[in-house]
Amino acid sequence: MDTHYFQHKGICFASLLYSQERLQYLENEFHVRDDDVYLVSYPKSGTTWMIEILSLICRNGDVTWCREVPNFMRIPWLDVGGIGVKLVDEVHSPRFLASHLPIHCFPKSLFSSKAKIIYIARSPKDVLVSLYHYAHMSYLMKKPSSFDELMEDFLQGRVPFGSWFDHIKGWMQMKDKKNFLLVTYEDLKQDQRGTIKKICTFLENELEEQAVDLVLEHSSFNSMKKNNMSNNTMVPDYIMDTKNNQFMRKGIIGDWKNHFTQEQKEYMDSIYHEKMKAIDVKFSWD
Ligand code: A3P
């Protein structure tokens, strides 16, 4: 199947699930409610993991919802058209919605609301590796002919949702706002309990220790991999080939070391330093 992209506000989107009309509607007409919570990320940063964590926090650690309802119905994707529109329309307040939109495409009504944003970020080298494998299973991405080719497209922002650098720099404009929480994939891997508690505090939903234990247990890589409602095997075949590939691939920090040559590492580091020099946030991967 051929994958087609279209451009919207300088960003590349896959025609299979996205449309100009939906994006224009979202930006200009979609009404963000004060009690909404948005999970925002660049693709392959740990969004699915965070969907699981948020689903479990909302249910006090009870895994029933996560075992019975696919993740894209628990926390629907704001951005997608077609069936996705219905899921967003039907979700009850307080709404939890997921989005990969860069800040300049996000509903404008966010900026005059009290809605909460949780932004999950991940080291761009690991994002790129995860994206490379994802490109071979998803019909939302053009298949790269080599890792080098995808690296160049990634660094130039010629991939769905645009440049990783612009995405993160855009959203970091909100970093000092009290309705914004930055979480990294690396924070979650290195201190999952502490990070879950931070998220609970941000959501004003403190959990008992036993409930936090349940969130930890049921959002672990192995639990999610076994759960068909969480491992994306419920995603329709025309979007993703989960018969021959695993969405829950490795779930580790630093897999880039198994994919990058020294030359590729130096090249990406030099672009990273150039593009990120003006940002005053220190990331664990810096
Ligand atoms: P890898 O391809 O490196 O394994 P997203 O949901 O934003 O598309 O991100 C997908 C990445 O998150 C994949 O990374 C996937 O394996 C990883 N992931 C999903 N659930 C996870 C979990 N519970 N623990 C660690 N990594 C997880």
Boltz pocket constraint, residues with backbone or C-beta under 6 A from the ligand:
constraints:
  - pocket:
      binder: B
      contacts: [[A, 41], [A, 42], [A, 43], [A, 44], [A, 45], [A, 46], [A, 47], [A, 48], [A, 49], [A, 126], [A, 129], [A, 130], [A, 131], [A, 133], [A, 219], [A, 220], [A, 221], [A, 222], [A, 224], [A, 247], [A, 248], [A, 249], [A, 250], [A, 251], [A, 252], [A, 255]]
      max_distance: 6.0
